[in-house]
């Protein structure tokens, strides 16, 4: 099932789009909770937030496509 999900059309696009959105939201939330402190704006923090967002996007997209394929299998 894992191979079917990751090879499904649109899976990578979904991972990238959700990951980018989650990464940006995560970065902004962390920056807000640090009171817009300027030293927080470095490349390391940006990359870590984007990587965390991509990981979250991967899990969310996997669940979404897994459920979609399970419903298609159940209908057959």
C-alpha positions in Angstrom: 0.0 0.0 0.0 2.9 2.4 0.8 4.2 2.1 -2.8 0.7 2.8 -4.2 0.3 5.9 -2.1 3.6 7.5 -2.9 3.3 6.8 -6.6 -0.2 8.1 -6.8 -0.7 11.1 -9.1 -0.6 14.3 -7.2 1.0 13.0 -4.0 4.3 14.9 -4.3 2.5 18.1 -5.3 0.3 17.7 -2.2 3.3 17.1 0.0 5.2 20.1 -1.3 2.2 22.5 -1.1 1.1 21.4 2.4 4.7 21.3 3.6 5.4 24.8 2.4 2.3 26.1 4.1 3.0 24.3 7.4 6.6 25.4 7.3 5.7 29.1 6.8 3.0 28.9 9.5 5.4 27.2 11.9 8.1 29.7 11.3 5.8 32.7 11.8 4.3 31.2 15.0 7.8 30.7 16.4 8.8 34.2 15.5 5.7 35.7 17.1 6.3 33.8 20.3 9.8 35.1 20.4 8.4 38.7 20.2 9.7 39.3 16.7 13.2 39.1 17.9 15.6 39.9 15.0 18.3 37.3 15.7 15.7 34.6 15.2 15.7 35.4 11.5 18.6 33.3 10.4 18.8 30.7 7.7 19.0 27.8 10.1 15.7 28.5 11.7 14.0 29.0 8.3 15.4 25.7 7.0 14.4 23.8 10.2 10.9 25.2 10.0 10.5 24.2 6.3 11.9 20.7 6.9 9.4 20.3 9.8 6.7 21.5 7.5 7.6 19.0 4.8 7.6 16.2 7.3 4.1 17.2 8.5 3.0 17.6 4.9 4.2 14.1 4.1 2.3 12.5 6.9 -0.9 14.5 6.2 -0.7 13.8 2.5 0.0 10.1 3.1 -3.1 9.8 5.3 -5.2 11.7 2.8 -4.2 9.5 -0.2 -4.3 6.3 1.9 -7.9 7.0 2.8 -8.7 7.8 -0.8 -7.3 4.5 -2.0 -8.9 2.5 0.7 -12.3 4.0 -0.3 -11.7 3.1 -3.9 -10.7 -0.5 -2.9 -13.8 -0.8 -0.8 -16.1 0.2 -3.6 -14.8 -2.5 -5.9 
